[in-house]
Amino acid sequence: MLLLIDDQRQIGVVEISRHLRLSHPLIVRMAREFQERGLVNINSDPSDGRRRVLSPTEKGRREAVALRDFNSKIGAMFDDVFAEIGAPVSSILDQFDAALDATPISKRLAKLI
């Protein structure tokens, strides 16, 4: 969520919810937590007082830079691991998604119970 806010510089709660495919109430709670931690500012949209707009603070921008760096390092580490075993991440994830599409987790769990 922080990376999305940093990328957009200013984005509404509803847009975040849609983009991340998470519930509106969850995004509202997360936004408050981010604000309490000094990562974002939450303001009313001047053209629509009901709409809340989030923008990164300086601290939030610094954290986003650190998070991008961390994600890059983790991605490189996983690339190395998958290169060792001779299977690209995208191929494995595509197969994983296809298997779950064919038999969802709920059905797989039902077999265990």
PyMOL commands that set and color helices and strands:
alter all, ss='L'
color gray80, all
select helices_A, chain A and resi 2-8+13-20+24-36+58-85+89-102+105-112
alter helices_A, ss='H'
color red, helices_A
select strands_A, chain A and resi 11-12+40-45+48-56
alter strands_A, ss='S'
color yellow, strands_A
deselect
rebuild
show_as cartoon
